[in-house]
Amino acid sequence: MSEKPAEQRSETVLDELAAVIADRQEELPEDSYTASLFTHEKGENAVLEKIGEESTEVVLAAKDDDDALVAESADLVYHLLVLLAMKDISLDELRAELRERR
Ligand SMILES: N=c1c2ncn([C@@H]3O[C@H](COP(=O)(O)OP(=O)(O)OP(=O)(O)O)[C@@H](O)[C@H]3O)c2ncn1[C@@H]1O[C@H](COP(=O)(O)O)[C@@H](O)[C@H]1O
């Protein structure tokens, strides 16, 4: 059985996204939405509020729109990765937690 190409493996895209988020956190480019979350006047509450909003959007989409559910889930995962970066928690720590539950 052949392995999926790298760009189709979910762990790879999550690692790549986490790496981009880490770059934005370090470099804080002015035109970056991600950077704006790290520098927001509300502090971490900005991303916490987004996680609350995106969670609600996931729940609503789950009721009747699978395409929207995928899109809203991606928004939620992205904002969760930003929060983990803010807290200096790596994707490996999340993976370890999930593995422990198997
Ligand atoms: N995955 C994402 C991603 N998902 C969602 N979002 C942003 O999250 C926001 C979601 O907010 P909403 O759904 O409420 O939509 P909105 O009304 O436009 O947002 P607000 O005005 O309420 O902030 C939008 O601005 C989206 O653009 C993301 N922004 C960035 N990324 C990734 O981060 C990388 C770096 O992006 P920049 O930081 O913009 O360079 C990108 O290449 C992407 O891979």
The ligand as an SDF file (V2000), in Angstrom:
LIG
                    3D

 44 47  0  0  0  0  0  0  0  0999 V2000
   -5.5900   29.2840    8.3200 N   0  0  0  0  0  0  0  0  0  0  0  0
   -5.6830   30.5020    8.4290 C   0  0  0  0  0  0  0  0  0  0  0  0
   -6.9280   31.1360    8.7650 C   0  0  0  0  0  0  0  0  0  0  0  0
   -8.1510   30.6160    9.0170 N   0  0  0  0  0  0  0  0  0  0  0  0
   -8.9480   31.6770    9.2980 C   0  0  0  0  0  0  0  0  0  0  0  0
   -8.2510   32.8270    9.2000 N   0  0  0  0  0  0  0  0  0  0  0  0
   -8.7400   34.1810    9.3990 C   0  0  0  0  0  0  0  0  0  0  0  0
   -9.5610   34.1800   10.5360 O   0  0  0  0  0  0  0  0  0  0  0  0
  -10.5580   35.1560   10.3880 C   0  0  0  0  0  0  0  0  0  0  0  0
  -11.8770   34.4850   10.6820 C   0  0  0  0  0  0  0  0  0  0  0  0
  -12.6940   35.4110   11.1040 O   0  0  0  0  0  0  0  0  0  0  0  0
  -14.2220   35.3410   10.7110 P   0  0  0  0  0  0  0  0  0  0  0  0
  -14.6000   33.9980   10.2180 O   0  0  0  0  0  0  0  0  0  0  0  0
  -14.9850   35.8420   11.8720 O   0  0  0  0  0  0  0  0  0  0  0  0
  -14.2800   36.3340    9.4950 O   0  0  0  0  0  0  0  0  0  0  0  0
  -14.0430   37.8750    9.5480 P   0  0  0  0  0  0  0  0  0  0  0  0
  -15.3670   38.5140    9.8430 O   0  0  0  0  0  0  0  0  0  0  0  0
  -13.3650   38.2210    8.2520 O   0  0  0  0  0  0  0  0  0  0  0  0
  -13.0220   38.1150   10.7580 O   0  0  0  0  0  0  0  0  0  0  0  0
  -13.0470   39.2920   11.8150 P   0  0  0  0  0  0  0  0  0  0  0  0
  -13.1910   40.5830   11.0520 O   0  0  0  0  0  0  0  0  0  0  0  0
  -14.1700   39.0010   12.7740 O   0  0  0  0  0  0  0  0  0  0  0  0
  -11.6790   39.1760   12.4910 O   0  0  0  0  0  0  0  0  0  0  0  0
  -10.5040   35.6840    8.9550 C   0  0  0  0  0  0  0  0  0  0  0  0
   -9.8580   36.9350    8.9280 O   0  0  0  0  0  0  0  0  0  0  0  0
   -9.6380   34.6370    8.2640 C   0  0  0  0  0  0  0  0  0  0  0  0
   -8.8500   35.1770    7.2240 O   0  0  0  0  0  0  0  0  0  0  0  0
   -6.9850   32.5300    8.8930 C   0  0  0  0  0  0  0  0  0  0  0  0
   -5.8960   33.3220    8.7090 N   0  0  0  0  0  0  0  0  0  0  0  0
   -4.7270   32.7230    8.3910 C   0  0  0  0  0  0  0  0  0  0  0  0
   -4.5960   31.3530    8.2460 N   0  0  0  0  0  0  0  0  0  0  0  0
   -3.2880   30.7460    7.9250 C   0  0  0  0  0  0  0  0  0  0  0  0
   -2.2780   31.5450    8.4440 O   0  0  0  0  0  0  0  0  0  0  0  0
   -1.3130   31.8050    7.4160 C   0  0  0  0  0  0  0  0  0  0  0  0
   -0.7180   33.1640    7.6560 C   0  0  0  0  0  0  0  0  0  0  0  0
   -1.7170   34.1310    7.4250 O   0  0  0  0  0  0  0  0  0  0  0  0
   -1.4230   35.6850    7.7320 P   0  0  0  0  0  0  0  0  0  0  0  0
   -1.2010   35.8120    9.1680 O   0  0  0  0  0  0  0  0  0  0  0  0
   -2.6300   36.4150    7.2580 O   0  0  0  0  0  0  0  0  0  0  0  0
   -0.1840   36.0430    6.9500 O   0  0  0  0  0  0  0  0  0  0  0  0
   -2.0970   31.7080    6.1050 C   0  0  0  0  0  0  0  0  0  0  0  0
   -1.2620   31.3480    5.0570 O   0  0  0  0  0  0  0  0  0  0  0  0
   -3.0640   30.6070    6.4160 C   0  0  0  0  0  0  0  0  0  0  0  0
   -2.3870   29.3810    6.1860 O   0  0  0  0  0  0  0  0  0  0  0  0
  1  2  2  0
  2  3  1  0
  2 31  1  0
  3  4  1  0
  3 28  2  0
  4  5  2  0
  5  6  1  0
  6  7  1  0
  6 28  1  0
  7  8  1  0
  7 26  1  0
  8  9  1  0
  9 10  1  0
  9 24  1  0
 10 11  1  0
 11 12  1  0
 12 13  2  0
 12 14  1  0
 12 15  1  0
 15 16  1  0
 16 17  2  0
 16 18  1  0
 16 19  1  0
 19 20  1  0
 20 21  2  0
 20 22  1  0
 20 23  1  0
 24 25  1  0
 24 26  1  0
 26 27  1  0
 28 29  1  0
 29 30  2  0
 30 31  1  0
 31 32  1  0
 32 33  1  0
 32 43  1  0
 33 34  1  0
 34 35  1  0
 34 41  1  0
 35 36  1  0
 36 37  1  0
 37 38  2  0
 37 39  1  0
 37 40  1  0
 41 42  1  0
 41 43  1  0
 43 44  1  0
M  END
$$$$
